[in-house]
Amino acid sequence: MKMKSSTATTALRTQAIGLLAVAAALLAGCASPQHRAPIEDRGSRAGAGAGAGAAVVGPSTAAADATKVAPGAENAGKPGFYSVRPGDTLIRIGLETGENWHDVARWNNIDNPNQLEVGQVLRVTAPGTDAAATIARPVPPTKAETRPLDANGKPVVVAAAASGTAAASAAPMPAATPTPAASAATRDSADDNLIWAWPTAAAVSTPFDEVRGKGLVFAGKAGDPVLAAADGRVIYAGSGLRGYGNLVIVKHNNTYLTAYAHNQALLVKEDQVVRRGQKIAEMGSSDAERVQLHFELRKLGTAIDPARLLPPR
């Protein structure tokens, strides 16, 4: 009996040693370099073809991007063309060039206005026009408004007498005394038959600053009327231009446009014809710290001091 017990113990010990040897072999196999999880070398696979949605950028792709030419680059620097800068939108480009952003999109076959490339060169004058001649063309002076204006910027009409005569209204207006502002209006205007009026009865709180403000700031109350400064057509009404809040842009002719920013309500739509003194918005504080009207007057896209054209108050 003692011999049989010793034999059984020896067999069990041998079996255990065998199992330990198998386990060790398996562990060694898992740690072997031949069985490591595959690691993809993305750099070596660039150009070998990536799966859908996996944009793998390798040396050859980076080199191609570095030498990529922006659309329209051949027209960079030419009159009538504009190079897109960081942060630009079609609305801002229209404001900077004095053009309707819809026209800019059409002239450049842009279907998605949100897809612009930095460095892309856009046409900002109608095809077939001489941009250089448009910019340099001489134009006659405008007619300065010398009649008194009411709060809406319209000429004051004197009521007729009860007898039906209009002696009061027919009385000749006294000749306007030339002032620096009136002289500037005559000297700096660029379109005949274009008469200007103030966009609000509120007082100017911040004068024109070409570097920082690019316009006049009027301090008023929420809901105060904002008036079109001259006859024209609305080319933008919305809030898509950062820093301007609810904005209206009116194009008056091929030379001038005006912008009215920070409104609480817009009362006109794009492509709508407006008349001088017409209420187009209500003053507010959209995208601003306080209630105000930021008013810009642009000549061929360049902001100028509105006081050079507006009639004396």
WORACOR-V195678 format. One record per backbone hydrogen bond with DSSP energy under -0.5 kcal/mol. CO is the residue of the C=O (numbers start at 1). NH is the residue of the N-H. Records with the same first field share a line. If there is no record, write none. Layout:
CO->NH + NH
This chain:
1->5
2->6
3->7
4->8
5->9
6->10
7->11
8->12
9->13
10->14
11->15
12->16
13->17
14->18
15->19
16->20
17->21
18->22
19->23
20->24
21->25
22->26
23->27
24->28
25->29
26->30
27->31
28->32
29->32
32->35
33->36
40->42
41->45
42->46
43->46
45->48
51->54
53->55
54->56
55->57
56->58
58->62
59->63
60->64
61->65
62->66
63->67
65->68
70->73
71->121
72->75
73->76
75->78
78->81
80->124 + 125
82->84 + 122
84->119
85->88
89->93
90->94
91->95
92->96
93->97
94->98 + 99
100->103 + 104
101->105
102->106
103->107
104->108
105->110
106->109
109->111
111->113
112->115
114->116
117->120
120->84 + 122
122->82
126->129
129->131
130->134
131->135
132->136
133->137
142->144
144->146
148->156
150->153
154->150
156->158
161->164
165->161
166->170
167->171
179->183
180->184
181->185
182->186
183->187
184->188
185->189
191->194
193->195
199->227
203->219
206->217
209->213 + 214
216->295
217->205 + 206
218->220 + 293
219->203
221->224
224->283
226->280 + 281
228->277
229->197
232->274
233->251
234->271
236->249
238->247
240->242
241->244
244->262
245->247
246->263
247->238
248->260
249->235 + 236
250->252 + 258
251->233
255->300
256->252 + 253
257->298
258->250
259->296
260->248
261->294
262->284 + 286
263->246
265->282
269->272
272->234
274->232
275->278
278->228 + 280
280->267 + 268
281->226
282->264 + 265
283->223
284->292
285->288
291->220
292->284
293->218 + 295
294->261
295->216
296->259
297->304
298->257 + 300
299->302
302->299
304->297 + 306
305->308
306->309 + 310
